[in-house]
């Protein structure tokens, strides 16, 4: 909602810039999409490594209880 209100304010103050932002937003989103996918993949690999590294301590902790 805040983003929409800011865009309306920009439309009131400088309508060409607001229309340019409206057109460029989907293009920028599409350009940044591969970086988001890479970020998700890297996060998954790091979580897997963390799970592998902490597995022995988790196994020992559950056997004592």
Phi, psi and omega in degrees: 000319180296320179297319179295319179294321176295323178293321177297321177296317177296323177297322179288320184279318185212086187295326178296322179293323178293319178292323176297317178296322180295325180280321185281337183303311179295326179293317178295321179298317179293324179292326182274350182301316178299325178294325177293319180296317178297320178298319178295319180294316180296320178297320178296318179295317180295321177294322177296316177298318179297321179294321179292319182292320183271000181300314181300319181292325178290323178294317178294323181294321182285334180286330180287328186285000000 
